[in-house]
Amino acid sequence: MKFTELDSLWQKVFELGWESFREGNLPIAAIIADDAGNILSEGRNHYISSKRFPNCKVDHAETACIQQLDIVKYPDLANYTLYTSMEPCPMCIGTIIMSNLKRVKVAAHDAWAGASDICVKNAYASKKAVAVEFADVFLANVQIALQGCVELTYNGTSSEVYKSFMEMYPSGASAAYKLYNEKIAQKFVDAGTPVAEVFDSIAAMFDTLSE
């Protein structure tokens, strides 16, 4: 699948995620859209460096996206969908639950910090009836390739997070290693490569890696 074949909402999520990657942050982004596909709010990860808050560790994509939603202008929360590139962490899934959004679409499971199970395992959260839907494995692998590259850059191959990616999404994690080890991702950043080209380059790696 090529970038141009993606739903426009997923294109926006990956575009924003690539912006965060280029800044040295985790390539995680989120948008909120209505049933007509109009984007009402957006947010991206600033976990490693943030210009918004002194404590960058809580400047996550989903929470930022929800904070930016104008609920006076857009009050119909139960009929909006939050799209995110990575399974929300405990803080972000809690923010989703408390915001009264009811639908979440996720590109990739996060075996390390994902907490979507709170929606069904916690008594209070289950009453909120938040539906979480995961995309197919292809989209997940592209996300893991980008996020795994960041993890390798900061923490190396001994990273427990990277190991969890390798266990759940071996194709994506192997592509992440190629992006990191051959400095392909850094070349993309230095060249100002657009997200569509980055996405398609990663997608092409999956066939090569499986040969």
Beta strands, then each sheet from edge to edge (+ up, - down):
strand 1: 29-33
strand 2: 39-44
strand 3: 81-86
strand 4: 103-108
strand 5: 131-134
sheet 1: 2+ 1- 3+ 4+ 5+
end
